[in-house]
Amino acid sequence: MVISKPFTRTRRTRTCTTTTTRRVVVGAARLEAADAEELRSELRQNLQKLQESLLDLESAPDETEPLHEAFRRLHAAKGDFTMLEAEAAAGMAHHLETLLDLLRAHRVELEPRRVDLLLDAAGWLLRAAEAPLGAFRRSRRVRRPRPSGARR
């Protein structure tokens, strides 16, 4: 079972202060092992269907349904990776989702090289879904000390 809790973040800049409220999903560390495996199984199936949608898109680039289907599959996969705390894979899915959104809005042209890129990335995401939990998590950044005299 996935539990979500409200999260409020305040961001301050020189000109304004904004408050953003969003939902944060408790990740795989708190998921039962069986639930995490079930989620991964559904994720793998979803990514296989994503690949099928992309192959359909490659064979019929003028049709819009394969593009919309691929976008929906990728959006769901991004959420699943986020729940599993696979941040690198979720980030990759986010960038691919942006490309698909640009294609849907006709802001970029669907070219064979873009379809090849999407297929390669979908294969990488499928390998990420098959990897052990935690294998694709981002490592924490190490803060470097500031040189003396540097401004904050």
C-alpha positions in Angstrom: 0.0 0.0 0.0 1.3 3.4 -1.0 0.8 6.2 1.5 1.0 9.9 0.5 1.3 12.9 2.8 1.1 16.6 2.1 4.3 18.5 1.7 4.8 22.2 1.6 8.0 23.8 0.3 8.7 27.5 0.4 11.1 28.8 -2.1 12.7 32.2 -1.7 14.4 34.3 -4.4 15.5 37.9 -4.4 12.2 39.1 -5.8 9.5 36.9 -4.4 8.6 34.0 -2.1 6.5 31.2 -3.5 4.9 28.3 -1.6 4.2 25.1 -3.4 2.1 22.3 -2.1 2.3 18.8 -3.6 1.8 15.2 -2.6 4.9 13.2 -1.7 4.7 9.4 -2.1 6.3 7.2 0.5 8.8 5.1 -1.5 10.0 1.5 -1.7 11.8 1.6 1.6 8.4 1.5 3.3 6.6 -0.7 0.7 6.2 -4.3 1.6 8.6 -6.5 -0.4 5.6 -8.3 -2.1 4.1 -4.9 -3.0 7.3 -3.7 -4.5 7.7 -6.8 -6.6 4.1 -6.6 -7.8 4.8 -2.9 -8.7 7.9 -3.9 -10.6 6.1 -6.6 -12.4 3.4 -4.2 -13.6 6.2 -1.7 -14.5 7.9 -4.2 -16.7 4.6 -5.1 -18.5 3.9 -1.4 -19.0 7.4 -0.8 -20.4 7.0 -3.7 -22.8 3.7 -2.2 -24.0 5.5 1.2 -24.3 8.0 -0.4 -26.7 5.2 -1.9 -28.7 3.6 1.6 -28.9 6.9 3.1 -30.1 7.2 0.3 -32.8 3.7 1.1 -33.9 4.6 4.8 -34.0 7.7 3.9 -36.1 5.6 2.0 -38.6 2.8 4.6 -38.8 4.3 8.0 -37.9 1.2 9.9 -39.2 -1.2 8.2 -36.6 -1.6 10.0 -33.3 -2.9 7.1 -31.2 0.5 5.3 -30.8 2.0 8.6 -29.7 -0.7 9.2 -27.1 -0.4 5.6 -25.9 3.3 5.9 -25.6 3.0 9.1 -23.6 0.4 7.5 -21.2 2.7 4.4 -20.7 5.7 6.5 -20.0 3.9 8.8 -17.6 2.7 5.7 -15.6 6.3 4.3 -15.7 7.7 7.6 -14.4 5.3 7.3 -11.4 6.2 3.7 -10.7 9.9 4.5 -10.8 9.3 7.4 -8.4 7.4 5.1 -6.0 10.3 2.6 -6.2 12.7 5.5 -5.5 14.6 4.8 -8.7 15.4 8.5 -9.2 17.7 8.1 -12.2 15.1 6.1 -14.1 12.3 8.5 -13.1 14.4 11.4 -14.3 15.1 9.6 -17.6 11.3 8.9 -18.0 10.6 12.5 -17.3 12.9 13.7 -20.1 11.4 11.2 -22.5 7.9 12.3 -21.5 8.9 15.9 -22.3 10.1 14.8 -25.8 6.8 12.9 -26.4 4.9 15.9 -25.3 6.8 18.1 -27.8 6.0 15.6 -30.5 2.3 15.5 -29.5 2.2 19.3 -29.7 3.9 19.3 -33.1 6.7 21.5 -31.7 9.3 19.0 -32.9 9.1 16.8 -35.9 8.9 13.0 -35.6 12.0 11.7 -37.3 13.4 8.2 -37.4 16.3 9.2 -35.2 13.9 10.4 -32.5 12.0 7.1 -32.6 15.3 5.2 -32.3 16.3 7.4 -29.3 12.9 6.6 -27.7 13.2 2.9 -28.3 16.8 2.8 -26.9 15.7 4.7 -23.8 12.7 2.5 -23.3 15.1 -0.5 -23.4 17.2 1.2 -20.8 14.1 1.8 -18.6 13.2 -1.9 -19.0 16.6 -2.9 -17.8 16.3 -0.5 -14.9 13.0 -2.1 -14.0 14.6 -5.5 -14.0 17.6 -4.4 -11.9 17.7 -4.9 -8.1 15.9 -2.3 -6.0 18.1 0.7 -5.4 20.5 0.0 -8.3 19.5 3.2 -10.1 19.1 5.5 -7.1 21.0 8.8 -7.3 23.9 9.0 -4.9 23.8 12.0 -2.5 26.0 14.9 -3.6 29.0 15.6 -1.5 29.2 19.3 -0.6 32.5 20.8 -1.3 33.9 23.4 1.1 33.7 26.9 -0.3 37.0 28.6 -0.9 37.8 31.3 1.6 36.5 34.7 0.5 33.7 33.1 -1.7 30.3 34.8 -1.5 27.2 32.9 -0.3 
